[in-house]
Amino acid sequence: MFEVPYEGNHYLIDSQCGDPAMYDGSGVPRAVVDRAISAVESAYVRLGRTPEDSEIRSIDENALKEGVR
């Protein structure tokens, strides 16, 4: 889980959960979920290859740190 600031609040986003429906009813605004997913997807595009299993969590968390704030 990663804490994402948004409009003065902080929301927990699971860096391994790319399905927006998983956040329905959770209180996490859709804009936060969409931005988080977009940041992670962009990180994979920039990487230019399929990451190793051991790299995935680190890539996801770094993408959230850099792309959602």
C-alpha positions in Angstrom: 0.0 0.0 0.0 1.2 3.5 -0.8 -0.1 6.7 0.6 -1.1 9.2 -2.1 -1.9 12.9 -1.3 -4.8 14.4 -3.1 -6.6 17.7 -2.4 -5.5 17.9 1.3 -6.3 14.2 2.1 -4.2 11.1 1.9 -5.5 7.8 0.3 -4.0 4.3 0.3 -3.4 2.8 -3.1 -2.2 -0.7 -3.6 0.6 -0.5 -6.1 -0.3 -4.0 -7.3 -4.0 -3.3 -8.0 -4.7 -1.9 -11.4 -8.5 -2.5 -11.5 -10.4 0.7 -10.7 -13.5 -1.4 -9.7 -11.5 -2.6 -6.7 -11.8 0.9 -5.2 -15.5 1.3 -5.7 -17.1 2.2 -2.4 -13.7 2.6 -0.7 -13.8 6.4 -0.4 -10.8 6.8 -2.7 -11.7 9.4 -5.4 -11.7 8.0 -8.9 -9.3 10.7 -9.9 -6.7 9.3 -7.5 -7.2 5.8 -8.8 -7.0 6.9 -12.4 -3.8 8.9 -11.8 -2.2 6.1 -9.9 -2.9 3.6 -12.7 -1.7 6.0 -15.4 1.5 6.6 -13.5 2.2 2.9 -13.2 1.3 2.2 -16.9 3.6 5.1 -17.9 6.5 3.6 -15.9 6.2 0.3 -17.8 6.1 2.1 -21.1 9.3 4.1 -20.2 11.0 0.8 -19.1 10.5 -0.5 -22.6 10.5 -4.2 -21.6 8.6 -6.6 -19.4 9.9 -6.2 -15.9 11.2 -9.2 -13.9 8.9 -10.3 -11.1 11.4 -9.1 -8.6 11.2 -5.5 -10.1 7.4 -5.0 -10.2 6.7 -3.7 -6.7 9.6 -1.3 -6.8 8.7 0.0 -10.3 5.0 0.4 -9.2 5.9 2.2 -5.9 8.4 4.5 -7.6 5.8 5.4 -10.3 3.3 6.3 -7.6 5.8 8.4 -5.8 6.7 10.3 -8.9 3.5 10.4 -10.9 0.6 10.9 -8.6 1.7 13.8 -6.4 
